[in-house]
Amino acid sequence: MIHHFGGRFAEVAYFPIAIPMVGMTVWLILAYSKKLNVLSLGRNASTSLGVNHQFGVIYTLILLSVLMSVSTALVGPLTFYEFLVVTMTYQAAPIYDHRYVFPMSLAIGFLILAGPYFFMYHVFRAQGVVSVIIELFGGIAFLIVLLRKETL
């Protein structure tokens, strides 16, 4: 059985594999969140506080790549989706503690995926591709951030 998602199809047969992978990865990230707070201080500060900076960065990148690969396998490539979620999360978060930022990013990510889908199919009764809307707003957010910083 295939579920239609924003112009793309999510294969239900992948859910028994994807759901435990995502659950375990999220649990590992949340368990590592205190060390992520230390890692965000930088290489010198985290090393002096007793955290192996290189291992922490590689470990975090591996966990994030698992999450991104599962989302790509289920929904397809969404270029600016992750950037849009992170940007909106840090704009909305009053604190940079990863124990609070992760659940907020989960909620914002869900709203970014479900919001356009709901409005497109249930309010406007249109049959367009939702990923185009997400990419449009993600690209605009990327340009805004890029122009504010004036550098890559």
N, C-alpha and C positions, 0 to 999 in steps of 0.2 A: 504494500500500500504506500502511496506517495501522497504527501501533503503539499499543497500549493503554498508557497511562501514568497510573496513579493515578486512574482515573476520567475522565481526559481523554485525548484522542488527539493524538499527535504525527504530523504529516504528513511522511512520508519524502521526499516531493517537495521539501520545503523544505531538506533536509539539504545538497544541493550549494550552496545559497546561504548557509545559516546557518553551516556549518563554516568556510569561508574567512573569513567576517565575524568570527566569534569568534576564530579564529586570529590574524588581523591585528590585531584590537583588543587581544587579550591581549599580543601582541608590542609594540604601541605603549605599552601601560600599563607593561610591564616595562622598556622602554627609557626611560620617563619616571620610573621609580621613585626615582631619586636626587633628582630635583627635587621629587617628592612628599614626600620626607623633609624637605626644606627648607620646602616649603609648609605642612607640618603644624606648623611653628614659629609660624605666624601671619603676618599681613600685614606688620607692621613688620620683623620679623626676616628674612623671606624677601626683602623689597625691599632691605634693607640688605646682604643676601648676594648680590644681583645676579639674583634670579629675579623675573620679571614675575608678580606674584601674581594679578592679574585674569585674564591669559591662562591661567595654569596652572589656575586653578579652572574656567574655562569649558571648557578643553581636556579636563580630567578629567571634568567633567560630561557632555560630549558622548560621550566614550568609554564611560562607564558607562551612558548612555542607550541606546547601541547594544547593549550586552550585555543590558540589561533588556528592550529591545524584541525581541531574538531569543528570549530565554527565554519571554517572554509569547506570542510567535507560535507557539512550539513546544509549550509545555506549558499555557499559559493563565495568567491572573492568579493569583498567589500573594501575598497582601497582606503577610504577615509573614515570608516566606521570606528576603528579603534582610536584614531586621533580625535574624533569628535567626542567619544565617550570620555577619554582622559581629560580633554580640555574642559568639557562641561562639568566634570566631577571636581576638578581643582578650582573652577570658578564658583561652584556651589558649596564646596567644603569649607567650613570655618576653621578646620584643623587639618594638619598633615599627618596625623597618626594613621598608619595603614590599617589598624583594626577597624577604623571608622570609614576610611576612604574606600576600602574594598566593597563593603555592602552598599555604599552609596553608588559606586560605579556599576555594580550589578543592577541596581534599580534604574539608574539612568540609561544603561545599555538596553535594558528591557523596554523602557519607554521609547528609546530611539528606534528600536525595531518594531514594537507593537503599535506605537502612535501613528506613524504614517500608514501602516497597514490598515488600522481601524478606520482612519479618516478616508483613505482612498476607497476602500471597499464598502464601508457601511454609511458614511456620510455623503460622499460624492458619487457613490455607486459607479466608480470608474474601474476599469480593468487594466490600469497601467502597471508599470513595473515600479515597485516600491524602492528597490535598490537605487534607482535613478534619483529619487528624492533624497535619500540618505547621502549619496555621493555628492549631490549638489550642495547640500548644507555643510557637509564635511569639507568639501573643497573651499567653500566660502570661509569657513572657520579657519582652515589652514592658511589662506591668504591673509586674513585679518591678523592672525598670530605672527605670520611672517613679516607683514608690514609694520607691526608694532615693534618687533625686535630689531628690524632693519638689518638683520644678518641671519645667516643660516647657523 
